[in-house]
């Protein structure tokens, strides 16, 4: 069995590649899902013994050239390739002296100037650090950690219309954050809580999917204003320890835009 994150990642990615994707026949006696170890070794131009040592954790530091050929052989996308390079010790991780979770007041002021757009800032562990009034109203009643909101909140499956997709994407993004800061105490603490408290998280975690945030559409069922479909854009906050800004915007002149406007009115009246 693999004894390193790198070995486990390689094994999971190998199982996810169909032989036809790399020009190999699918017929015959195939007793493993995806590619065989010897097939990956051949595609990457390394010896079978060396590749086996990588999967088993007996070899931990492949060269950049080997990592690149493995990324090609395993059909990794840009996020998967970056994650592989970090696991192989070929890319920088976050500094050990992790910064304080303080959001720049100018960014808080900027978010407050968006009265019709929910927005929030979260850290590597997905703790919500700041939100504008609409952002607070959108996630009201949920845990202040977005990962715990998805996996430990009983009403999450109702709140997130496509919960399985949200769950899978959240885990893949969380693994990317762990790869960037493998010793981050808060990320490790949230990971432990999720592994102990959610079998669904643990099952997704074992897949070793790793991908960053991208432009996305999410449909939410808000208890006060009903169904909202929002475009979610995520931006890295420069000069911070992994903070990200998430902006949730509805299609103009849509029922979701009306629902967001209603949520804004309810928020204003509630604060009056």
SULTA-V491398 format. One record per backbone hydrogen bond with DSSP energy under -1.0 kcal/mol. NH is the residue of the N-H (numbers start at 0). CO is the residue of the C=O. If there is no record, write none. Layout:
# SULTA-V491398
nh:co
NH:CO
NH:CO
This chain:
# SULTA-V491398
nh:co
7:3
8:4
9:5
10:6
11:7
12:8
13:9
14:10
16:13
20:17
21:18
22:19
23:18
29:27
34:13
39:35
40:36
41:37
42:38
43:39
45:40
50:46
51:47
52:48
53:49
54:50
55:51
57:52
58:52
66:62
67:63
68:64
69:65
70:66
71:67
72:68
73:69
74:71
75:70
80:76
81:77
82:78
83:79
84:80
85:81
86:82
87:83
88:85
89:84
93:179
97:95
101:99
106:103
107:103
108:104
109:105
110:106
111:107
113:110
116:113
119:245
120:129
121:243
122:126
125:122
127:143
128:120
129:120
131:118
135:131
136:132
137:133
138:134
141:138
145:125
148:144
149:145
150:146
151:147
155:152
158:154
159:155
160:218
165:161
166:162
167:163
168:164
169:165
170:166
171:167
172:168
173:169
174:170
175:171
176:172
177:173
178:174
179:175
180:176
183:180
187:183
188:184
189:185
190:186
191:187
192:188
193:189
194:190
195:191
196:192
197:193
201:197
202:198
203:199
204:200
205:201
206:203
207:204
215:231
217:229
219:227
220:158
221:225
225:221
227:219
229:217
230:248
231:215
232:246
234:244
236:242
239:236
241:239
243:121
244:234
245:119
246:232
247:117
248:230
253:250
257:253
258:254
259:255
260:256
261:257
262:258
263:259
264:260
265:261
266:262
267:263
268:264
269:265
270:266
